[in-house]
Amino acid sequence: MKKFTKGFLIGTLTTVGAVLAGLVSFHKTVVSPIEEEEQRFDDNRRKAVRKSRSAHIN
């Protein structure tokens, strides 16, 4: 029974580690680039609005 318990715990920890590694890699390869692109679009939009307003003030 001791071997079963030890194997079960090791298997559970390994599975949890694999799932966490998968989530982290998914976040880095899919979510982060999308967030960075959205941030870039927001920055460009802010710059365009400032430029537009400053051009029409004079």
Secondary structure, 3 states (H helix, E strand, C coil): CHHHHHHHHHHHHHHHHHHHHHHHHHHHHHHHHHHHHHHHHHHHHHHHHHHHHHHHHC
